[in-house]
Amino acid sequence: MAIVAVVLAFIILIMFLVNIASRECKNNGDCAENSYCGTDYECHEFPSQVVVKESSYIPAALIIGIALMVAAYIFRKEKK
């Protein structure tokens, strides 16, 4: 059983080291000026157009607020 554990640990260590060695970049400085280092450790070019989506959290906040008031009313009513 100990031999299996040692072999398994060795295989995991080898896979970890191969993963580290196959990375193209570690940070943005390793890439060209017009590129950035992605989470997959590869250099990606900056997008030509940035899309910003505005989000409104007012409907969700209203629903949660109303639900909290209803719950407070229900719990208060049960104590009387």
N, CA, C and O atoms as a GROMACS GRO file, in nm:
protein
  320
    1MET      N    1   0.082  -0.119   0.000
    1MET     CA    2   0.000   0.000   0.000
    1MET      C    3   0.087   0.126   0.000
    1MET      O    4   0.052   0.226  -0.063
    2ALA      N    5   0.198   0.122   0.069
    2ALA     CA    6   0.286   0.238   0.076
    2ALA      C    7   0.350   0.266  -0.060
    2ALA      O    8   0.372   0.382  -0.096
    3ILE      N    9   0.378   0.162  -0.134
    3ILE     CA   10   0.438   0.180  -0.266
    3ILE      C   11   0.339   0.250  -0.359
    3ILE      O   12   0.378   0.337  -0.437
    4VAL      N   13   0.212   0.214  -0.351
    4VAL     CA   14   0.110   0.277  -0.433
    4VAL      C   15   0.098   0.425  -0.399
    4VAL      O   16   0.084   0.509  -0.488
    5ALA      N   17   0.104   0.459  -0.270
    5ALA     CA   18   0.096   0.598  -0.228
    5ALA      C   19   0.215   0.678  -0.278
    5ALA      O   20   0.199   0.792  -0.321
    6VAL      N   21   0.333   0.620  -0.272
    6VAL     CA   22   0.453   0.689  -0.319
    6VAL      C   23   0.447   0.710  -0.470
    6VAL      O   24   0.481   0.818  -0.519
    7VAL      N   25   0.405   0.609  -0.544
    7VAL     CA   26   0.395   0.621  -0.689
    7VAL      C   27   0.290   0.725  -0.727
    7VAL      O   28   0.312   0.806  -0.817
    8LEU      N   29   0.176   0.724  -0.657
    8LEU     CA   30   0.071   0.821  -0.684
    8LEU      C   31   0.119   0.964  -0.654
    8LEU      O   32   0.092   1.056  -0.732
    9ALA      N   33   0.190   0.982  -0.543
    9ALA     CA   34   0.244   1.114  -0.510
    9ALA      C   35   0.346   1.158  -0.614
    9ALA      O   36   0.351   1.276  -0.649
   10PHE      N   37   0.428   1.067  -0.662
   10PHE     CA   38   0.527   1.098  -0.764
   10PHE      C   39   0.459   1.140  -0.895
   10PHE      O   40   0.504   1.234  -0.961
   11ILE      N   41   0.354   1.071  -0.933
   11ILE     CA   42   0.281   1.104  -1.056
   11ILE      C   43   0.218   1.242  -1.044
   11ILE      O   44   0.223   1.322  -1.138
   12ILE      N   45   0.158   1.272  -0.928
   12ILE     CA   46   0.098   1.404  -0.906
   12ILE      C   47   0.204   1.512  -0.911
   12ILE      O   48   0.180   1.619  -0.968
   13LEU      N   49   0.319   1.488  -0.853
   13LEU     CA   50   0.428   1.586  -0.856
   13LEU      C   51   0.476   1.610  -0.999
   13LEU      O   52   0.500   1.725  -1.037
   14ILE      N   53   0.490   1.506  -1.077
   14ILE     CA   54   0.532   1.520  -1.216
   14ILE      C   55   0.429   1.601  -1.295
   14ILE      O   56   0.467   1.688  -1.373
   15MET      N   57   0.300   1.574  -1.275
   15MET     CA   58   0.195   1.648  -1.345
   15MET      C   59   0.200   1.796  -1.306
   15MET      O   60   0.182   1.883  -1.391
   16PHE      N   61   0.222   1.825  -1.179
   16PHE     CA   62   0.230   1.963  -1.132
   16PHE      C   63   0.349   2.035  -1.196
   16PHE      O   64   0.335   2.149  -1.240
   17LEU      N   65   0.463   1.970  -1.200
   17LEU     CA   66   0.582   2.033  -1.259
   17LEU      C   67   0.568   2.054  -1.409
   17LEU      O   68   0.615   2.155  -1.461
   18VAL      N   69   0.503   1.961  -1.479
   18VAL     CA   70   0.480   1.977  -1.622
   18VAL      C   71   0.385   2.095  -1.646
   18VAL      O   72   0.403   2.171  -1.741
   19ASN      N   73   0.285   2.108  -1.561
   19ASN     CA   74   0.191   2.220  -1.573
   19ASN      C   75   0.263   2.354  -1.557
   19ASN      O   76   0.238   2.447  -1.633
   20ILE      N   77   0.350   2.364  -1.459
   20ILE     CA   78   0.425   2.488  -1.438
   20ILE      C   79   0.519   2.516  -1.555
   20ILE      O   80   0.533   2.630  -1.598
   21ALA      N   81   0.584   2.413  -1.607
   21ALA     CA   82   0.679   2.432  -1.716
   21ALA      C   83   0.611   2.470  -1.848
   21ALA      O   84   0.674   2.534  -1.933
   22SER      N   85   0.486   2.433  -1.866
   22SER     CA   86   0.419   2.461  -1.993
   22SER      C   87   0.352   2.597  -1.997
   22SER      O   88   0.290   2.632  -2.098
   23ARG      N   89   0.363   2.676  -1.890
   23ARG     CA   90   0.302   2.809  -1.888
   23ARG      C   91   0.379   2.904  -1.978
   23ARG      O   92   0.502   2.904  -1.980
   24GLU      N   93   0.304   2.985  -2.054
   24GLU     CA   94   0.366   3.082  -2.144
   24GLU      C   95   0.406   3.208  -2.068
   24GLU      O   96   0.506   3.272  -2.101
   25CYS      N   97   0.328   3.244  -1.965
   25CYS     CA   98   0.359   3.366  -1.889
   25CYS      C   99   0.316   3.348  -1.744
   25CYS      O  100   0.231   3.265  -1.712
   26LYS      N  101   0.376   3.428  -1.657
   26LYS     CA  102   0.339   3.430  -1.516
   26LYS      C  103   0.270   3.560  -1.479
   26LYS      O  104   0.186   3.563  -1.389
   27ASN      N  105   0.304   3.669  -1.548
   27ASN     CA  106   0.243   3.798  -1.523
   27ASN      C  107   0.242   3.877  -1.653
   27ASN      O  108   0.293   3.830  -1.755
   28ASN      N  109   0.185   3.996  -1.650
   28ASN     CA  110   0.171   4.077  -1.772
   28ASN      C  111   0.305   4.120  -1.829
   28ASN      O  112   0.314   4.147  -1.948
   29GLY      N  113   0.408   4.126  -1.748
   29GLY     CA  114   0.540   4.166  -1.795
   29GLY      C  115   0.603   4.063  -1.888
   29GLY      O  116   0.693   4.097  -1.965
   30ASP      N  117   0.559   3.940  -1.882
   30ASP     CA  118   0.613   3.835  -1.968
   30ASP      C  119   0.555   3.841  -2.110
   30ASP      O  120   0.605   3.773  -2.200
   31CYS      N  121   0.450   3.920  -2.131
   31CYS     CA  122   0.385   3.929  -2.261
   31CYS      C  123   0.427   4.057  -2.333
   31CYS      O  124   0.492   4.144  -2.275
   32ALA      N  125   0.388   4.067  -2.460
   32ALA     CA  126   0.418   4.188  -2.539
   32ALA      C  127   0.338   4.305  -2.484
   32ALA      O  128   0.251   4.288  -2.399
   33GLU      N  129   0.367   4.426  -2.534
   33GLU     CA  130   0.299   4.546  -2.485
   33GLU      C  131   0.150   4.545  -2.511
   33GLU      O  132   0.074   4.599  -2.432
   34ASN      N  133   0.107   4.484  -2.622
   34ASN     CA  134  -0.034   4.484  -2.656
   34ASN      C  135  -0.105   4.357  -2.608
   34ASN      O  136  -0.212   4.322  -2.658
   35SER      N  137  -0.045   4.288  -2.512
   35SER     CA  138  -0.103   4.163  -2.462
   35SER      C  139  -0.105   4.162  -2.310
   35SER      O  140  -0.037   4.241  -2.244
   36TYR      N  141  -0.184   4.070  -2.257
   36TYR     CA  142  -0.189   4.049  -2.113
   36TYR      C  143  -0.185   3.900  -2.085
   36TYR      O  144  -0.214   3.819  -2.172
   37CYS      N  145  -0.149   3.864  -1.963
   37CYS     CA  146  -0.140   3.724  -1.923
   37CYS      C  147  -0.276   3.682  -1.867
   37CYS      O  148  -0.322   3.738  -1.768
   38GLY      N  149  -0.339   3.585  -1.931
   38GLY     CA  150  -0.471   3.539  -1.889
   38GLY      C  151  -0.463   3.438  -1.777
   38GLY      O  152  -0.354   3.398  -1.735
   39THR      N  153  -0.578   3.396  -1.729
   39THR     CA  154  -0.584   3.298  -1.622
   39THR      C  155  -0.539   3.159  -1.667
   39THR      O  156  -0.511   3.072  -1.584
   40ASP      N  157  -0.532   3.138  -1.798
   40ASP     CA  158  -0.481   3.012  -1.851
   40ASP      C  159  -0.331   3.018  -1.874
   40ASP      O  160  -0.274   2.929  -1.936
   41TYR      N  161  -0.266   3.124  -1.823
   41TYR     CA  162  -0.122   3.145  -1.831
   41TYR      C  163  -0.072   3.151  -1.975
   41TYR      O  164   0.036   3.102  -2.006
   42GLU      N  165  -0.153   3.211  -2.062
   42GLU     CA  166  -0.113   3.236  -2.200
   42GLU      C  167  -0.133   3.384  -2.229
   42GLU      O  168  -0.218   3.449  -2.168
   43CYS      N  169  -0.053   3.438  -2.322
   43CYS     CA  170  -0.064   3.579  -2.358
   43CYS      C  171  -0.181   3.598  -2.454
   43CYS      O  172  -0.194   3.524  -2.552
   44HIS      N  173  -0.266   3.697  -2.425
   44HIS     CA  174  -0.380   3.730  -2.508
   44HIS      C  175  -0.371   3.877  -2.546
   44HIS      O  176  -0.332   3.960  -2.464
   45GLU      N  177  -0.408   3.909  -2.670
   45GLU     CA  178  -0.409   4.049  -2.711
   45GLU      C  179  -0.526   4.122  -2.647
   45GLU      O  180  -0.633   4.064  -2.625
   46PHE      N  181  -0.504   4.250  -2.616
   46PHE     CA  182  -0.612   4.331  -2.560
   46PHE      C  183  -0.723   4.342  -2.664
   46PHE      O  184  -0.694   4.352  -2.783
   47PRO      N  185  -0.850   4.340  -2.620
   47PRO     CA  186  -0.960   4.353  -2.717
   47PRO      C  187  -0.960   4.492  -2.778
   47PRO      O  188  -0.922   4.590  -2.714
   48SER      N  189  -1.002   4.500  -2.904
   48SER     CA  190  -1.005   4.629  -2.973
   48SER      C  191  -1.120   4.716  -2.925
   48SER      O  192  -1.113   4.839  -2.934
   49GLN      N  193  -1.226   4.654  -2.874
   49GLN     CA  194  -1.341   4.730  -2.827
   49GLN      C  195  -1.384   4.674  -2.692
   49GLN      O  196  -1.406   4.554  -2.678
   50VAL      N  197  -1.395   4.761  -2.594
   50VAL     CA  198  -1.435   4.720  -2.460
   50VAL      C  199  -1.586   4.740  -2.446
   50VAL      O  200  -1.637   4.849  -2.472
   51VAL      N  201  -1.655   4.635  -2.406
   51VAL     CA  202  -1.800   4.642  -2.388
   51VAL      C  203  -1.829   4.649  -2.239
   51VAL      O  204  -1.792   4.560  -2.163
   52VAL      N  205  -1.895   4.757  -2.198
   52VAL     CA  206  -1.931   4.774  -2.057
   52VAL      C  207  -2.083   4.768  -2.048
   52VAL      O  208  -2.154   4.844  -2.114
   53LYS      N  209  -2.131   4.677  -1.966
   53LYS     CA  210  -2.274   4.662  -1.950
   53LYS      C  211  -2.314   4.721  -1.815
   53LYS      O  212  -2.260   4.681  -1.711
   54GLU      N  213  -2.407   4.815  -1.818
   54GLU     CA  214  -2.455   4.876  -1.695
   54GLU      C  215  -2.558   4.783  -1.632
   54GLU      O  216  -2.645   4.730  -1.702
   55SER      N  217  -2.548   4.764  -1.503
   55SER     CA  218  -2.642   4.679  -1.432
   55SER      C  219  -2.715   4.761  -1.327
   55SER      O  220  -2.655   4.845  -1.261
   56SER      N  221  -2.843   4.736  -1.312
   56SER     CA  222  -2.923   4.803  -1.211
   56SER      C  223  -2.968   4.699  -1.110
   56SER      O  224  -3.030   4.599  -1.145
   57TYR      N  225  -2.935   4.724  -0.984
   57TYR     CA  226  -2.970   4.630  -0.878
   57TYR      C  227  -3.093   4.677  -0.801
   57TYR      O  228  -3.127   4.619  -0.698
   58ILE      N  229  -3.161   4.781  -0.848
   58ILE     CA  230  -3.277   4.835  -0.778
   58ILE      C  231  -3.391   4.733  -0.771
   58ILE      O  232  -3.446   4.714  -0.662
   59PRO      N  233  -3.431   4.665  -0.880
   59PRO     CA  234  -3.540   4.567  -0.868
   59PRO      C  235  -3.507   4.454  -0.770
   59PRO      O  236  -3.593   4.412  -0.692
   60ALA      N  237  -3.385   4.405  -0.773
   60ALA     CA  238  -3.348   4.298  -0.680
   60ALA      C  239  -3.349   4.348  -0.536
   60ALA      O  240  -3.392   4.276  -0.446
   61ALA      N  241  -3.302   4.470  -0.513
   61ALA     CA  242  -3.301   4.526  -0.378
   61ALA      C  243  -3.443   4.547  -0.327
   61ALA      O  244  -3.470   4.525  -0.209
   62LEU      N  245  -3.533   4.590  -0.415
   62LEU     CA  246  -3.672   4.607  -0.374
   62LEU      C  247  -3.736   4.474  -0.336
   62LEU      O  248  -3.808   4.466  -0.236
   63ILE      N  249  -3.712   4.371  -0.413
   63ILE     CA  250  -3.769   4.239  -0.383
   63ILE      C  251  -3.717   4.188  -0.250
   63ILE      O  252  -3.795   4.137  -0.169
   64ILE      N  253  -3.588   4.200  -0.226
   64ILE     CA  254  -3.530   4.154  -0.100
   64ILE      C  255  -3.583   4.238   0.016
   64ILE      O  256  -3.614   4.183   0.122
   65GLY      N  257  -3.593   4.370  -0.002
   65GLY     CA  258  -3.644   4.456   0.104
   65GLY      C  259  -3.788   4.424   0.140
   65GLY      O  260  -3.822   4.417   0.258
   66ILE      N  261  -3.872   4.403   0.039
   66ILE     CA  262  -4.011   4.368   0.065
   66ILE      C  263  -4.020   4.233   0.134
   66ILE      O  264  -4.099   4.216   0.227
   67ALA      N  265  -3.939   4.138   0.090
   67ALA     CA  266  -3.940   4.005   0.152
   67ALA      C  267  -3.896   4.014   0.298
   67ALA      O  268  -3.953   3.944   0.383
   68LEU      N  269  -3.798   4.097   0.330
   68LEU     CA  270  -3.755   4.114   0.469
   68LEU      C  271  -3.864   4.178   0.554
   68LEU      O  272  -3.884   4.138   0.669
   69MET      N  273  -3.935   4.276   0.499
   69MET     CA  274  -4.043   4.339   0.575
   69MET      C  275  -4.157   4.240   0.600
   69MET      O  276  -4.214   4.238   0.709
   70VAL      N  277  -4.191   4.160   0.501
   70VAL     CA  278  -4.298   4.061   0.518
   70VAL      C  279  -4.255   3.957   0.621
   70VAL      O  280  -4.336   3.918   0.706
   71ALA      N  281  -4.131   3.913   0.616
   71ALA     CA  282  -4.083   3.815   0.714
   71ALA      C  283  -4.083   3.874   0.854
   71ALA      O  284  -4.120   3.806   0.949
   72ALA      N  285  -4.041   4.000   0.869
   72ALA     CA  286  -4.043   4.065   1.001
   72ALA      C  287  -4.186   4.076   1.052
   72ALA      O  288  -4.211   4.055   1.171
   73TYR      N  289  -4.280   4.109   0.965
   73TYR     CA  290  -4.420   4.120   1.005
   73TYR      C  291  -4.474   3.984   1.050
   73TYR      O  292  -4.545   3.975   1.150
   74ILE      N  293  -4.440   3.879   0.977
   74ILE     CA  294  -4.488   3.744   1.012
   74ILE      C  295  -4.430   3.701   1.146
   74ILE      O  296  -4.504   3.648   1.229
   75PHE      N  297  -4.303   3.721   1.169
   75PHE     CA  298  -4.241   3.680   1.295
   75PHE      C  299  -4.292   3.765   1.411
   75PHE      O  300  -4.307   3.714   1.522
   76ARG      N  301  -4.318   3.891   1.388
   76ARG     CA  302  -4.369   3.978   1.494
   76ARG      C  303  -4.511   3.939   1.530
   76ARG      O  304  -4.548   3.942   1.647
   77LYS      N  305  -4.593   3.902   1.430
   77LYS     CA  306  -4.731   3.864   1.451
   77LYS      C  307  -4.740   3.734   1.533
   77LYS      O  308  -4.832   3.718   1.614
   78GLU      N  309  -4.646   3.641   1.514
   78GLU     CA  310  -4.649   3.514   1.585
   78GLU      C  311  -4.616   3.530   1.732
   78GLU      O  312  -4.663   3.449   1.813
   79LYS      N  313  -4.539   3.630   1.770
   79LYS     CA  314  -4.500   3.648   1.912
   79LYS      C  315  -4.613   3.702   1.996
   79LYS      O  316  -4.613   3.682   2.118
   80LYS      N  317  -4.710   3.771   1.937
   80LYS     CA  318  -4.819   3.831   2.016
   80LYS      C  319  -4.919   3.730   2.063
   80LYS      O  320  -5.016   3.766   2.129
   0.00000   0.00000   0.00000
